[in-house]
Amino acid sequence: MVIVLIGPMGCGKTTVGKVLAEKMSWDFEDGDDFHPVSNKTKMAAGVPLDDKDRTPWLQILHDLIQNYLLKEEGLILACSALKKGYRRALGINQKTVLSVLLQGTSELLQERIGLRNHEYMNRDLLQSQLDILELPSGGITVDIAGTPVFIADLIQQKLRELNILLF
């Protein structure tokens, strides 16, 4: 199974993902690490990516997900996947590839972004990400107001409640 932590910048995808992966003894990958240099350059300049920019990146992540499914190994993947089409491209089916939306207020996201220094995610991109966010149907949604450990525990609790079979 693959769990894709989705949501805008500042929601904790990487931090929560690492904690959750450790708790579950699964691998963790950050989708941002797979962006081509051209995408990172645009984002660092505060220019939002368009669908053309994202298509090859999403294909790389799709292939990564498929590899984990073939090996029957667990993966936690941090990937914004803000639009339904992006989630479709990744292969999120809410069965073998499950989405977990990390949701918080704009104010909380801004506060968290202000506390970090990201290599290329310009903080001015948050509003553009919120503007294109399409809420997923199915999957799990959790509030990000707690600590990363609390959020990871909540995700595990929701997985148990849904009786989701994990490798």
MARMILO-724201 format. One record per atom (N, C-alpha, C): residue number from 1; atom name; z, y, x. Coordinates in steps of 0.05 Angstrom, whole numbers. Layout:
<recs>
(rec NUM; "CA"; (Z; Y; X))
...
</recs>
This chain:
<recs>
(rec 1; "N"; (0; -24; 17))
(rec 1; "CA"; (0; 0; 0))
(rec 1; "C"; (0; 25; 18))
(rec 2; "N"; (-12; 46; 7))
(rec 2; "CA"; (-12; 72; 20))
(rec 2; "C"; (-1; 92; 1))
(rec 3; "N"; (18; 108; 11))
(rec 3; "CA"; (29; 130; -4))
(rec 3; "C"; (19; 156; 8))
(rec 4; "N"; (6; 172; -8))
(rec 4; "CA"; (-5; 198; 1))
(rec 4; "C"; (13; 220; -10))
(rec 5; "N"; (27; 234; 8))
(rec 5; "CA"; (43; 257; 1))
(rec 5; "C"; (25; 281; -2))
(rec 6; "N"; (23; 292; -26))
(rec 6; "CA"; (5; 314; -31))
(rec 6; "C"; (20; 340; -38))
(rec 7; "N"; (6; 362; -35))
(rec 7; "CA"; (17; 388; -43))
(rec 7; "C"; (9; 409; -23))
(rec 8; "N"; (15; 434; -30))
(rec 8; "CA"; (6; 457; -13))
(rec 8; "C"; (23; 458; 13))
(rec 9; "N"; (14; 476; 31))
(rec 9; "CA"; (29; 480; 56))
(rec 9; "C"; (57; 489; 50))
(rec 10; "N"; (75; 479; 66))
(rec 10; "CA"; (103; 487; 63))
(rec 10; "C"; (120; 469; 45))
(rec 11; "N"; (107; 449; 32))
(rec 11; "CA"; (121; 432; 13))
(rec 11; "C"; (136; 410; 27))
(rec 12; "N"; (131; 405; 53))
(rec 12; "CA"; (146; 385; 68))
(rec 12; "C"; (132; 358; 71))
(rec 13; "N"; (105; 358; 68))
(rec 13; "CA"; (91; 332; 70))
(rec 13; "C"; (97; 318; 97))
(rec 14; "N"; (95; 332; 119))
(rec 14; "CA"; (99; 320; 145))
(rec 14; "C"; (128; 312; 149))
(rec 15; "N"; (146; 330; 144))
(rec 15; "CA"; (175; 325; 148))
(rec 15; "C"; (185; 302; 131))
(rec 16; "N"; (179; 304; 105))
(rec 16; "CA"; (188; 283; 86))
(rec 16; "C"; (173; 257; 93))
(rec 17; "N"; (148; 259; 100))
(rec 17; "CA"; (132; 235; 106))
(rec 17; "C"; (143; 220; 129))
(rec 18; "N"; (152; 234; 150))
(rec 18; "CA"; (163; 220; 173))
(rec 18; "C"; (190; 207; 166))
(rec 19; "N"; (206; 220; 150))
(rec 19; "CA"; (232; 208; 141))
(rec 19; "C"; (226; 184; 124))
(rec 20; "N"; (208; 186; 105))
(rec 20; "CA"; (202; 164; 87))
(rec 20; "C"; (191; 140; 102))
(rec 21; "N"; (173; 146; 121))
(rec 21; "CA"; (161; 124; 137))
(rec 21; "C"; (182; 109; 153))
(rec 22; "N"; (200; 125; 164))
(rec 22; "CA"; (222; 112; 179))
(rec 22; "C"; (239; 95; 161))
(rec 23; "N"; (246; 105; 138))
(rec 23; "CA"; (263; 90; 119))
(rec 23; "C"; (250; 64; 110))
(rec 24; "N"; (223; 65; 107))
(rec 24; "CA"; (209; 42; 97))
(rec 24; "C"; (197; 25; 119))
(rec 25; "N"; (201; 33; 144))
(rec 25; "CA"; (189; 19; 167))
(rec 25; "C"; (158; 17; 164))
(rec 26; "N"; (146; 39; 155))
(rec 26; "CA"; (117; 41; 153))
(rec 26; "C"; (107; 60; 174))
(rec 27; "N"; (81; 60; 178))
(rec 27; "CA"; (69; 80; 195))
(rec 27; "C"; (67; 106; 181))
(rec 28; "N"; (65; 128; 196))
(rec 28; "CA"; (61; 155; 186))
(rec 28; "C"; (37; 167; 200))
(rec 29; "N"; (20; 180; 184))
(rec 29; "CA"; (-2; 196; 195))
(rec 29; "C"; (-2; 223; 181))
(rec 30; "N"; (-8; 244; 196))
(rec 30; "CA"; (-11; 270; 184))
(rec 30; "C"; (-41; 276; 182))
(rec 31; "N"; (-50; 280; 158))
(rec 31; "CA"; (-79; 286; 153))
(rec 31; "C"; (-89; 309; 169))
(rec 32; "N"; (-72; 329; 174))
(rec 32; "CA"; (-80; 352; 190))
(rec 32; "C"; (-90; 345; 218))
(rec 33; "N"; (-79; 323; 229))
(rec 33; "CA"; (-87; 315; 256))
(rec 33; "C"; (-116; 306; 257))
(rec 34; "N"; (-128; 300; 234))
(rec 34; "CA"; (-155; 290; 233))
(rec 34; "C"; (-176; 312; 227))
(rec 35; "N"; (-167; 337; 224))
(rec 35; "CA"; (-186; 359; 219))
(rec 35; "C"; (-203; 363; 244))
(rec 36; "N"; (-229; 368; 241))
(rec 36; "CA"; (-245; 376; 264))
(rec 36; "C"; (-236; 404; 273))
(rec 37; "N"; (-243; 410; 298))
(rec 37; "CA"; (-236; 436; 310))
(rec 37; "C"; (-246; 459; 293))
(rec 38; "N"; (-270; 456; 282))
(rec 38; "CA"; (-281; 478; 266))
(rec 38; "C"; (-264; 485; 242))
(rec 39; "N"; (-252; 465; 229))
(rec 39; "CA"; (-234; 469; 206))
(rec 39; "C"; (-208; 483; 216))
(rec 40; "N"; (-197; 474; 238))
(rec 40; "CA"; (-173; 486; 249))
(rec 40; "C"; (-177; 515; 256))
(rec 41; "N"; (-200; 521; 267))
(rec 41; "CA"; (-207; 548; 275))
(rec 41; "C"; (-208; 566; 250))
(rec 42; "N"; (-221; 557; 229))
(rec 42; "CA"; (-223; 572; 204))
(rec 42; "C"; (-195; 577; 192))
(rec 43; "N"; (-179; 556; 191))
(rec 43; "CA"; (-152; 559; 179))
(rec 43; "C"; (-135; 578; 195))
(rec 44; "N"; (-137; 576; 222))
(rec 44; "CA"; (-121; 594; 239))
(rec 44; "C"; (-128; 623; 234))
(rec 45; "N"; (-153; 628; 227))
(rec 45; "CA"; (-162; 655; 222))
(rec 45; "C"; (-156; 664; 193))
(rec 46; "N"; (-143; 646; 177))
(rec 46; "CA"; (-136; 653; 150))
(rec 46; "C"; (-159; 649; 130))
(rec 47; "N"; (-180; 634; 138))
(rec 47; "CA"; (-203; 629; 121))
(rec 47; "C"; (-199; 602; 108))
(rec 48; "N"; (-198; 602; 81))
(rec 48; "CA"; (-194; 577; 67))
(rec 48; "C"; (-218; 558; 72))
(rec 49; "N"; (-213; 533; 73))
(rec 49; "CA"; (-235; 513; 75))
(rec 49; "C"; (-248; 510; 48))
(rec 50; "N"; (-274; 504; 49))
(rec 50; "CA"; (-288; 498; 24))
(rec 50; "C"; (-294; 468; 24))
(rec 51; "N"; (-306; 459; 2))
(rec 51; "CA"; (-311; 430; -1))
(rec 51; "C"; (-328; 419; 21))
(rec 52; "N"; (-347; 434; 30))
(rec 52; "CA"; (-365; 425; 52))
(rec 52; "C"; (-349; 421; 77))
(rec 53; "N"; (-329; 437; 82))
(rec 53; "CA"; (-312; 434; 106))
(rec 53; "C"; (-295; 408; 103))
(rec 54; "N"; (-286; 403; 79))
(rec 54; "CA"; (-267; 381; 75))
(rec 54; "C"; (-280; 354; 73))
(rec 55; "N"; (-306; 352; 66))
(rec 55; "CA"; (-319; 326; 60))
(rec 55; "C"; (-317; 307; 84))
(rec 56; "N"; (-325; 315; 108))
(rec 56; "CA"; (-323; 295; 130))
(rec 56; "C"; (-294; 288; 137))
(rec 57; "N"; (-276; 307; 134))
(rec 57; "CA"; (-248; 302; 139))
(rec 57; "C"; (-237; 281; 119))
(rec 58; "N"; (-243; 285; 94))
(rec 58; "CA"; (-234; 266; 73))
(rec 58; "C"; (-245; 238; 78))
(rec 59; "N"; (-270; 237; 88))
(rec 59; "CA"; (-282; 210; 93))
(rec 59; "C"; (-267; 196; 116))
(rec 60; "N"; (-259; 211; 136))
(rec 60; "CA"; (-243; 199; 158))
(rec 60; "C"; (-217; 188; 147))
(rec 61; "N"; (-204; 204; 130))
(rec 61; "CA"; (-178; 195; 118))
(rec 61; "C"; (-182; 172; 99))
(rec 62; "N"; (-204; 172; 84))
(rec 62; "CA"; (-210; 149; 67))
(rec 62; "C"; (-213; 123; 83))
(rec 63; "N"; (-227; 125; 106))
(rec 63; "CA"; (-231; 102; 123))
(rec 63; "C"; (-204; 93; 135))
(rec 64; "N"; (-187; 111; 142))
(rec 64; "CA"; (-160; 105; 152))
(rec 64; "C"; (-145; 89; 131))
(rec 65; "N"; (-145; 99; 106))
(rec 65; "CA"; (-131; 86; 84))
(rec 65; "C"; (-142; 58; 80))
(rec 66; "N"; (-168; 55; 79))
(rec 66; "CA"; (-180; 29; 75))
(rec 66; "C"; (-172; 9; 97))
(rec 67; "N"; (-170; 19; 121))
(rec 67; "CA"; (-162; 2; 143))
(rec 67; "C"; (-134; -9; 139))
(rec 68; "N"; (-115; 8; 129))
(rec 68; "CA"; (-88; -1; 124))
(rec 68; "C"; (-87; -20; 101))
(rec 69; "N"; (-103; -16; 81))
(rec 69; "CA"; (-104; -34; 58))
(rec 69; "C"; (-114; -62; 67))
(rec 70; "N"; (-135; -62; 83))
(rec 70; "CA"; (-146; -87; 93))
(rec 70; "C"; (-126; -102; 110))
(rec 71; "N"; (-110; -88; 126))
(rec 71; "CA"; (-90; -101; 142))
(rec 71; "C"; (-65; -108; 126))
(rec 72; "N"; (-63; -98; 101))
(rec 72; "CA"; (-40; -101; 84))
(rec 72; "C"; (-15; -91; 98))
(rec 73; "N"; (-18; -67; 110))
(rec 73; "CA"; (4; -53; 122))
(rec 73; "C"; (10; -27; 108))
(rec 74; "N"; (35; -19; 108))
(rec 74; "CA"; (43; 5; 94))
(rec 74; "C"; (38; 30; 110))
(rec 75; "N"; (28; 51; 97))
(rec 75; "CA"; (22; 76; 109))
(rec 75; "C"; (32; 99; 91))
(rec 76; "N"; (46; 118; 103))
(rec 76; "CA"; (52; 143; 90))
(rec 76; "C"; (33; 164; 103))
(rec 77; "N"; (17; 177; 86))
(rec 77; "CA"; (-3; 196; 95))
(rec 77; "C"; (4; 223; 83))
(rec 78; "N"; (7; 243; 100))
(rec 78; "CA"; (10; 271; 91))
(rec 78; "C"; (-17; 283; 89))
(rec 79; "N"; (-25; 292; 65))
(rec 79; "CA"; (-51; 304; 61))
(rec 79; "C"; (-50; 322; 36))
(rec 80; "N"; (-58; 346; 39))
(rec 80; "CA"; (-55; 365; 16))
(rec 80; "C"; (-69; 355; -9))
(rec 81; "N"; (-93; 344; -8))
(rec 81; "CA"; (-107; 332; -30))
(rec 81; "C"; (-102; 348; -56))
(rec 82; "N"; (-109; 374; -55))
(rec 82; "CA"; (-102; 392; -77))
(rec 82; "C"; (-119; 388; -102))
(rec 83; "N"; (-143; 378; -99))
(rec 83; "CA"; (-161; 375; -122))
(rec 83; "C"; (-165; 346; -129))
(rec 84; "N"; (-170; 341; -155))
(rec 84; "CA"; (-175; 313; -164))
(rec 84; "C"; (-197; 300; -148))
(rec 85; "N"; (-218; 315; -142))
(rec 85; "CA"; (-241; 304; -127))
(rec 85; "C"; (-233; 296; -100))
(rec 86; "N"; (-215; 310; -87))
(rec 86; "CA"; (-205; 302; -60))
(rec 86; "C"; (-190; 276; -62))
(rec 87; "N"; (-173; 274; -83))
(rec 87; "CA"; (-157; 249; -86))
(rec 87; "C"; (-175; 226; -92))
(rec 88; "N"; (-196; 231; -107))
(rec 88; "CA"; (-216; 210; -113))
(rec 88; "C"; (-230; 201; -87))
(rec 89; "N"; (-237; 221; -70))
(rec 89; "CA"; (-250; 215; -44))
(rec 89; "C"; (-232; 198; -26))
(rec 90; "N"; (-206; 203; -28))
(rec 90; "CA"; (-187; 187; -12))
(rec 90; "C"; (-183; 159; -22))
(rec 91; "N"; (-190; 155; -48))
(rec 91; "CA"; (-186; 129; -60))
(rec 91; "C"; (-159; 125; -74))
(rec 92; "N"; (-147; 148; -81))
(rec 92; "CA"; (-121; 146; -95))
(rec 92; "C"; (-126; 135; -123))
(rec 93; "N"; (-113; 112; -128))
(rec 93; "CA"; (-117; 98; -153))
(rec 93; "C"; (-91; 94; -168))
(rec 94; "N"; (-69; 103; -157))
(rec 94; "CA"; (-42; 100; -167))
(rec 94; "C"; (-33; 71; -169))
(rec 95; "N"; (-47; 54; -155))
(rec 95; "CA"; (-38; 25; -153))
(rec 95; "C"; (-34; 18; -124))
(rec 96; "N"; (-56; 15; -109))
(rec 96; "CA"; (-53; 9; -81))
(rec 96; "C"; (-52; 34; -63))
(rec 97; "N"; (-62; 56; -74))
(rec 97; "CA"; (-61; 82; -61))
(rec 97; "C"; (-48; 101; -81))
(rec 98; "N"; (-23; 108; -76))
(rec 98; "CA"; (-7; 123; -94))
(rec 98; "C"; (-3; 152; -85))
(rec 99; "N"; (-5; 171; -103))
(rec 99; "CA"; (1; 199; -96))
(rec 99; "C"; (30; 206; -103))
(rec 100; "N"; (42; 222; -85))
(rec 100; "CA"; (68; 233; -90))
(rec 100; "C"; (65; 263; -86))
(rec 101; "N"; (66; 278; -108))
(rec 101; "CA"; (64; 307; -107))
(rec 101; "C"; (91; 319; -100))
(rec 102; "N"; (92; 334; -78))
(rec 102; "CA"; (116; 349; -71))
(rec 102; "C"; (113; 377; -82))
(rec 103; "N"; (129; 383; -102))
(rec 103; "CA"; (125; 407; -118))
(rec 103; "C"; (149; 426; -115))
(rec 104; "N"; (142; 451; -111))
(rec 104; "CA"; (163; 472; -109))
(rec 104; "C"; (152; 499; -118))
(rec 105; "N"; (170; 518; -121))
(rec 105; "CA"; (162; 544; -129))
(rec 105; "C"; (147; 559; -106))
(rec 106; "N"; (131; 578; -114))
(rec 106; "CA"; (117; 594; -94))
(rec 106; "C"; (137; 608; -75))
(rec 107; "N"; (159; 617; -86))
(rec 107; "CA"; (180; 630; -69))
(rec 107; "C"; (191; 611; -48))
(rec 108; "N"; (198; 586; -57))
(rec 108; "CA"; (209; 567; -38))
(rec 108; "C"; (188; 560; -17))
(rec 109; "N"; (163; 556; -25))
(rec 109; "CA"; (142; 550; -6))
(rec 109; "C"; (139; 573; 15))
(rec 110; "N"; (139; 598; 5))
(rec 110; "CA"; (137; 621; 24))
(rec 110; "C"; (160; 621; 43))
(rec 111; "N"; (184; 616; 33))
(rec 111; "CA"; (208; 616; 50))
(rec 111; "C"; (206; 595; 72))
(rec 112; "N"; (197; 571; 64))
(rec 112; "CA"; (194; 550; 84))
(rec 112; "C"; (172; 556; 105))
(rec 113; "N"; (151; 567; 95))
(rec 113; "CA"; (129; 574; 114))
(rec 113; "C"; (138; 595; 134))
(rec 114; "N"; (155; 613; 124))
(rec 114; "CA"; (166; 634; 142))
(rec 114; "C"; (184; 623; 164))
(rec 115; "N"; (195; 599; 159))
(rec 115; "CA"; (214; 588; 179))
(rec 115; "C"; (200; 570; 199))
(rec 116; "N"; (174; 567; 197))
(rec 116; "CA"; (161; 549; 216))
(rec 116; "C"; (138; 562; 230))
(rec 117; "N"; (129; 550; 251))
(rec 117; "CA"; (106; 560; 266))
(rec 117; "C"; (86; 537; 268))
(rec 118; "N"; (64; 539; 252))
(rec 118; "CA"; (44; 518; 251))
(rec 118; "C"; (20; 526; 268))
(rec 119; "N"; (10; 507; 283))
(rec 119; "CA"; (-12; 511; 302))
(rec 119; "C"; (-35; 527; 290))
(rec 120; "N"; (-43; 521; 266))
(rec 120; "CA"; (-67; 534; 255))
(rec 120; "C"; (-66; 540; 225))
(rec 121; "N"; (-44; 533; 212))
(rec 121; "CA"; (-42; 538; 183))
(rec 121; "C"; (-31; 567; 179))
(rec 122; "N"; (-49; 586; 175))
(rec 122; "CA"; (-42; 613; 171))
(rec 122; "C"; (-27; 616; 144))
(rec 123; "N"; (-4; 629; 145))
(rec 123; "CA"; (12; 630; 121))
(rec 123; "C"; (-1; 644; 97))
(rec 124; "N"; (-22; 660; 103))
(rec 124; "CA"; (-37; 673; 82))
(rec 124; "C"; (-54; 654; 65))
(rec 125; "N"; (-56; 629; 74))
(rec 125; "CA"; (-71; 609; 59))
(rec 125; "C"; (-57; 597; 36))
(rec 126; "N"; (-31; 602; 34))
(rec 126; "CA"; (-15; 589; 12))
(rec 126; "C"; (-26; 596; -15))
(rec 127; "N"; (-32; 622; -20))
(rec 127; "CA"; (-41; 629; -47))
(rec 127; "C"; (-68; 615; -54))
(rec 128; "N"; (-86; 613; -34))
(rec 128; "CA"; (-111; 600; -40))
(rec 128; "C"; (-106; 570; -46))
(rec 129; "N"; (-86; 558; -34))
(rec 129; "CA"; (-80; 530; -40))
(rec 129; "C"; (-68; 527; -68))
(rec 130; "N"; (-51; 546; -75))
(rec 130; "CA"; (-39; 545; -102))
(rec 130; "C"; (-60; 550; -123))
(rec 131; "N"; (-80; 566; -117))
(rec 131; "CA"; (-101; 573; -136))
(rec 131; "C"; (-119; 549; -142))
(rec 132; "N"; (-123; 531; -122))
(rec 132; "CA"; (-141; 508; -127))
(rec 132; "C"; (-126; 482; -135))
(rec 133; "N"; (-99; 483; -134))
(rec 133; "CA"; (-84; 459; -140))
(rec 133; "C"; (-89; 449; -168))
(rec 134; "N"; (-97; 424; -170))
(rec 134; "CA"; (-101; 410; -195))
(rec 134; "C"; (-80; 388; -196))
(rec 135; "N"; (-62; 390; -215))
(rec 135; "CA"; (-40; 371; -217))
(rec 135; "C"; (-51; 343; -221))
(rec 136; "N"; (-40; 323; -207))
(rec 136; "CA"; (-49; 296; -211))
(rec 136; "C"; (-40; 284; -237))
(rec 137; "N"; (-56; 265; -247))
(rec 137; "CA"; (-48; 249; -270))
(rec 137; "C"; (-39; 222; -259))
(rec 138; "N"; (-15; 214; -265))
(rec 138; "CA"; (-4; 190; -254))
(rec 138; "C"; (10; 197; -227))
(rec 139; "N"; (18; 176; -214))
(rec 139; "CA"; (32; 180; -189))
(rec 139; "C"; (61; 189; -194))
(rec 140; "N"; (72; 200; -173))
(rec 140; "CA"; (100; 210; -174))
(rec 140; "C"; (100; 239; -167))
(rec 141; "N"; (118; 254; -180))
(rec 141; "CA"; (122; 282; -174))
(rec 141; "C"; (151; 286; -168))
(rec 142; "N"; (157; 299; -146))
(rec 142; "CA"; (185; 305; -139))
(rec 142; "C"; (188; 334; -132))
(rec 143; "N"; (212; 345; -138))
(rec 143; "CA"; (219; 372; -132))
(rec 143; "C"; (227; 373; -102))
(rec 144; "N"; (219; 394; -88))
(rec 144; "CA"; (225; 396; -60))
(rec 144; "C"; (250; 412; -53))
(rec 145; "N"; (266; 418; -73))
(rec 145; "CA"; (289; 435; -69))
(rec 145; "C"; (311; 422; -51))
(rec 146; "N"; (310; 396; -48))
(rec 146; "CA"; (331; 382; -32))
(rec 146; "C"; (323; 380; -3))
(rec 147; "N"; (340; 366; 12))
(rec 147; "CA"; (335; 361; 40))
(rec 147; "C"; (312; 340; 42))
(rec 148; "N"; (299; 338; 65))
(rec 148; "CA"; (279; 317; 69))
(rec 148; "C"; (290; 288; 64))
(rec 149; "N"; (315; 283; 72))
(rec 149; "CA"; (326; 256; 68))
(rec 149; "C"; (331; 252; 38))
(rec 150; "N"; (341; 272; 24))
(rec 150; "CA"; (344; 270; -5))
(rec 150; "C"; (318; 265; -19))
(rec 151; "N"; (297; 279; -11))
(rec 151; "CA"; (271; 276; -24))
(rec 151; "C"; (260; 248; -18))
(rec 152; "N"; (262; 239; 6))
(rec 152; "CA"; (253; 212; 13))
(rec 152; "C"; (268; 191; -4))
(rec 153; "N"; (294; 194; -7))
(rec 153; "CA"; (310; 176; -23))
(rec 153; "C"; (301; 177; -52))
(rec 154; "N"; (295; 201; -62))
(rec 154; "CA"; (285; 204; -90))
(rec 154; "C"; (258; 190; -94))
(rec 155; "N"; (241; 192; -74))
(rec 155; "CA"; (215; 178; -76))
(rec 155; "C"; (219; 148; -77))
(rec 156; "N"; (236; 138; -59))
(rec 156; "CA"; (242; 109; -60))
(rec 156; "C"; (254; 100; -86))
(rec 157; "N"; (272; 117; -98))
(rec 157; "CA"; (283; 110; -124))
(rec 157; "C"; (262; 109; -145))
(rec 158; "N"; (243; 128; -145))
(rec 158; "CA"; (222; 129; -165))
(rec 158; "C"; (203; 105; -161))
(rec 159; "N"; (198; 97; -136))
(rec 159; "CA"; (182; 73; -132))
(rec 159; "C"; (195; 48; -144))
(rec 160; "N"; (222; 46; -140))
(rec 160; "CA"; (236; 23; -152))
(rec 160; "C"; (235; 24; -182))
(rec 161; "N"; (239; 48; -194))
(rec 161; "CA"; (238; 51; -223))
(rec 161; "C"; (211; 43; -234))
(rec 162; "N"; (190; 49; -219))
(rec 162; "CA"; (163; 42; -228))
(rec 162; "C"; (156; 13; -221))
(rec 163; "N"; (174; -1; -208))
(rec 163; "CA"; (171; -29; -200))
(rec 163; "C"; (145; -32; -185))
(rec 164; "N"; (140; -14; -166))
(rec 164; "CA"; (116; -15; -150))
(rec 164; "C"; (120; -35; -127))
(rec 165; "N"; (102; -54; -125))
(rec 165; "CA"; (103; -74; -105))
(rec 165; "C"; (96; -61; -78))
(rec 166; "N"; (113; -63; -59))
(rec 166; "CA"; (108; -53; -32))
(rec 166; "C"; (106; -76; -13))
(rec 167; "N"; (89; -73; 7))
(rec 167; "CA"; (85; -94; 27))
(rec 167; "C"; (112; -101; 40))
</recs>
